[in-house]
């Protein structure tokens, strides 16, 4: 598998971007660390939103062009605190009274506060402007969406935030060429897709063998994430079953739908936004249901199994 930094450099070359500002979330360590370590000249500046505890050595050279934005409450604030203590030359901003979790919709909730901080920081680190055609594309399994013109600002996936960077795109694109990235290699989706290349998928296949889904049964997955299980079921059932993914997170739904389309399985899976606590389906409309417990989904959402929906196949995967 090609290293992520090489995929990013290929993307930069495709877009003819020599150097760019980079903004990333907590779960995207592999998204940017290789690029910063092997290609530091490609990084005009680095904005870390709610960073975890990091090894300081690979990023010391970026200290003067680094901004850290994080809440000041709870254990997730420790990473930012350590960065401030050990790299005193970096810029930082604290969201007062806020505990920033990987699933927090931080830009939707604090975008008006974060936007001027980002712009003031970016304006201090000049980089050549680009004028790229607005639109979407994909290079080496990294998808991109371009808005605006100006110095390139690469917005990597922002953890499990439902809105991602979207609430700030219109503001940032007035001064910068925003390049929003996605796909199966980056961020939380990259972590979830990694399970499909591990022994986890073997366990899923064993369970599905035991389940023996019959043609015509309607299959529901609650919290399908990036769709690893959904795509495996879709391949096995070969169109003989209706498969539904209900997820409360619109970002994960979008990414799962794109991955299903890439795999040629989009016609076999329906993606719907909704909560496990209020499933948007008619009574007794589902025959098989699999639920995953992962960080951010309350336990109550996967314990109300025997309500209005017929349940034949419950199985749990504990990721938390």
C-alpha positions in Angstrom: 0.0 0.0 0.0 1.4 3.4 -1.0 2.3 5.7 2.0 -0.3 8.4 2.6 2.3 11.1 2.3 3.2 9.9 -1.2 -0.5 10.0 -2.1 -0.7 13.5 -0.8 2.3 14.6 -2.8 0.8 13.0 -5.9 -2.4 15.0 -5.3 -0.3 18.2 -4.9 1.4 17.5 -8.2 -1.9 16.8 -9.9 -3.3 20.1 -8.7 0.0 21.9 -9.4 0.2 23.0 -5.8 3.8 23.4 -4.5 3.1 24.3 -0.9 -0.1 24.6 1.1 -1.5 25.4 4.5 -2.7 22.2 6.2 -5.5 21.9 8.8 -6.2 18.5 10.5 -8.2 17.0 13.4 -7.3 14.7 16.3 -7.7 11.3 14.5 -5.7 12.3 11.5 -2.1 11.6 12.7 -1.1 9.5 9.7 -2.8 12.1 7.4 -0.1 14.7 8.0 2.8 13.3 10.0 4.5 11.6 7.1 4.1 14.6 4.9 5.5 17.0 7.6 8.4 14.6 8.3 9.4 13.7 4.7 8.2 16.8 2.8 8.3 19.7 5.3 8.7 22.2 2.4 5.2 21.2 1.2 3.7 22.5 4.5 3.4 26.2 4.6 1.7 26.0 8.0 0.0 23.4 10.1 -3.3 23.9 12.1 -4.1 21.2 14.6 -7.6 21.0 16.0 -7.8 19.2 19.3 -4.5 17.4 18.9 -3.7 14.2 20.9 -0.4 13.7 22.8 2.3 13.8 20.1 5.9 12.9 19.7 7.5 16.3 19.5 10.6 15.5 17.6 9.1 15.1 14.1 7.3 18.5 14.3 9.8 20.7 16.1 10.8 22.2 12.8 7.3 23.4 12.2 6.9 25.1 15.6 7.0 28.7 14.2 4.3 27.9 11.6 1.9 25.8 13.8 -1.4 26.8 15.3 -3.2 24.6 18.0 -6.9 25.1 18.6 -8.5 23.1 21.4 -10.9 23.1 24.3 -9.7 23.8 27.8 -11.7 21.1 29.6 -11.3 17.4 30.1 -8.6 14.9 29.2 -8.7 15.8 25.4 -7.1 19.1 26.3 -3.9 17.4 27.5 -2.4 17.1 24.0 -2.7 20.9 23.3 -1.4 21.7 26.8 1.7 19.6 26.3 2.4 21.1 22.9 2.2 24.6 24.4 4.6 23.6 27.1 7.2 21.9 25.0 7.0 24.1 21.8 6.6 27.6 23.2 7.0 29.2 19.8 3.7 27.9 18.4 0.5 29.8 18.2 -2.5 28.6 20.2 -6.1 29.3 20.9 -8.3 27.9 23.7 -12.0 27.4 23.3 -13.1 28.4 26.8 -15.3 26.1 28.8 -15.3 23.5 25.9 -14.3 19.9 26.0 -13.5 18.9 22.4 -14.2 15.2 21.7 -13.5 13.5 18.3 -17.2 13.5 17.6 -17.7 17.1 18.6 -19.1 19.3 15.8 -16.5 21.9 16.7 -16.7 24.0 13.6 -20.5 24.2 13.6 -20.4 25.1 17.3 -17.4 27.4 17.4 -16.8 28.4 13.7 -17.4 32.1 14.3 -14.8 32.0 17.0 -12.3 29.9 15.1 -12.5 31.6 11.7 -10.8 34.9 12.6 -8.1 33.0 14.6 -7.3 30.8 11.5 -7.3 33.8 9.1 -5.0 35.9 11.3 -2.6 32.9 11.6 -2.7 32.0 7.9 -2.1 35.6 6.9 1.2 35.6 8.7 2.5 32.7 6.7 2.5 33.6 3.0 2.2 31.0 0.2 1.8 31.4 -3.5 -1.9 31.8 -4.5 -3.5 29.4 -7.0 -6.5 29.6 -9.2 -7.9 26.1 -9.6 -11.2 25.3 -11.2 -13.9 24.7 -8.6 -15.2 21.1 -8.5 -14.5 17.6 -7.2 -12.1 14.9 -8.2 -10.0 12.0 -6.9 -6.3 11.1 -7.1 -5.0 7.8 -5.7 -8.0 7.2 -3.4 -7.9 10.7 -2.0 -11.0 12.7 -3.0 -11.0 16.4 -3.1 -13.4 19.4 -3.4 -12.1 22.8 -4.4 -13.8 26.1 -3.5 -12.4 29.6 -3.8 -9.1 31.0 -5.0 -6.0 32.2 -3.3 -3.3 30.5 -1.2 -4.1 26.8 -1.0 -5.6 25.6 2.3 -5.9 21.8 2.5 -8.7 20.8 5.0 -8.2 17.2 6.0 -11.0 15.2 7.6 -12.0 16.7 11.0 -12.4 13.5 13.0 -16.1 12.4 13.4 -17.5 15.9 13.3 -20.8 15.7 11.4 -20.4 19.0 9.7 -16.6 18.7 9.1 -15.3 22.1 7.9 -18.4 22.9 5.9 -19.7 25.8 8.1 -16.4 27.7 7.4 -16.0 26.9 3.7 -17.9 30.0 2.4 -15.9 32.2 4.7 -12.4 30.7 4.1 -13.0 30.4 0.3 -13.3 34.2 0.1 -9.5 34.5 0.7 -8.1 31.0 0.2 -8.4 28.1 -2.3 -9.9 25.5 0.0 -9.2 21.9 -0.9 -11.3 19.6 1.3 -10.0 16.0 1.4 -11.7 12.7 2.0 -11.6 9.1 1.0 -10.7 5.7 2.4 -7.1 6.7 3.4 -7.7 9.7 5.6 -9.1 10.5 9.1 -11.7 8.4 10.8 -12.7 6.8 7.6 -9.2 5.6 7.1 -9.2 4.0 10.5 -12.5 2.3 9.9 -11.5 1.1 6.4 -8.3 -0.3 8.0 -10.5 -2.9 9.7 -11.5 -4.2 6.3 -7.8 -5.1 5.7 -7.4 -6.8 9.1 -8.6 -9.9 10.9 -11.8 -8.0 11.9 -13.3 -8.7 8.5 -12.6 -12.4 8.9 -14.7 -12.3 12.1 -17.5 -10.5 10.3 -17.5 -13.1 7.6 -17.7 -15.9 10.1 -20.7 -14.3 11.7 -22.4 -13.8 8.3 -21.7 -17.5 7.5 -23.6 -18.4 10.7 -26.4 -16.0 10.1 -27.3 -17.4 6.7 -29.2 -14.4 5.4 -32.1 -15.6 3.2 -33.0 -13.9 -0.2 -35.7 -11.2 0.3 -34.8 -10.4 3.9 -34.3 -6.7 4.6 -31.0 -6.0 6.4 -30.4 -3.0 8.6 -27.1 -1.8 9.9 -27.2 0.9 12.6 -24.1 3.1 12.6 -22.5 1.6 9.5 -19.5 3.9 9.7 -17.5 3.8 6.4 -19.5 0.8 5.2 -17.0 -2.1 5.6 -19.7 -4.6 6.8 -22.3 -3.1 4.4 -20.2 -3.8 1.4 -19.3 -7.3 2.5 -23.1 -8.1 2.9 -23.9 -6.5 -0.4 -21.3 -8.6 -2.2 -22.6 -11.8 -0.5 -26.2 -11.2 -1.2 -25.7 -10.0 -4.8 -28.8 -7.8 -5.0 -31.1 -10.4 -3.5 -31.7 -8.3 -0.3 -32.5 -4.7 0.5 -29.7 -3.3 2.7 -30.2 -0.2 4.7 -27.6 1.9 6.6 -28.8 4.3 9.2 -26.3 6.6 10.7 -26.6 9.8 12.7 -23.4 11.2 11.2 -23.9 12.8 7.7 -20.2 12.8 7.0 -19.9 9.1 7.5 -23.0 8.5 5.4 -21.5 10.5 2.5 -18.2 8.7 2.6 -19.9 5.3 2.9 -22.0 6.1 -0.1 -19.0 7.1 -2.2 -17.1 3.9 -1.2 -20.1 1.8 -2.1 -20.3 3.5 -5.5 -16.6 2.9 -6.1 -17.1 -0.8 -5.3 -20.0 -1.0 -7.8 -22.5 -1.7 -4.9 -24.3 1.6 -4.7 -27.6 0.2 -6.1 -27.7 -2.5 -3.4 -27.4 -0.2 -0.3 -29.7 2.6 0.9 -28.2 5.3 3.1 -30.4 7.2 5.5 -29.6 9.7 8.2 -31.2 8.8 11.5 -30.8 7.8 15.1 -30.7 4.3 16.5 -33.1 5.6 19.3 -35.7 6.6 16.7 -35.2 4.4 13.6 -36.9 6.0 10.6 -38.4 2.8 9.3 -41.9 1.3 9.3 -42.7 -1.3 12.0 -41.5 -4.8 11.3 -39.9 -3.8 8.1 -36.5 -5.2 8.9 -35.6 -8.9 9.1 -31.8 -8.7 10.0 -30.1 -6.1 11.9 -26.5 -5.7 13.0 -25.3 -3.0 15.3 -21.9 -1.7 16.1 -20.9 0.0 19.3 -18.2 2.6 18.6 -17.0 5.7 20.3 -19.7 8.4 20.2 -22.8 6.1 20.0 -24.5 5.8 23.4 -25.0 2.3 24.7 -28.7 2.8 24.9 -28.8 3.1 21.2 -27.9 -0.6 20.8 -29.8 -2.1 23.7 -33.3 -1.4 22.6 -33.3 -4.5 20.3 -36.8 -5.9 20.7 -39.0 -2.9 20.0 -41.1 -2.3 17.0 -38.6 -3.8 14.5 -38.3 -7.6 14.0 -34.9 -8.7 15.1 -33.3 -11.9 13.9 -29.6 -11.2 13.8 -28.1 -9.0 16.5 -24.3 -8.9 16.8 -22.0 -6.4 18.4 -18.5 -5.2 17.7 -17.1 -3.2 20.6 -14.6 -0.6 19.4 -14.7 1.6 22.4 
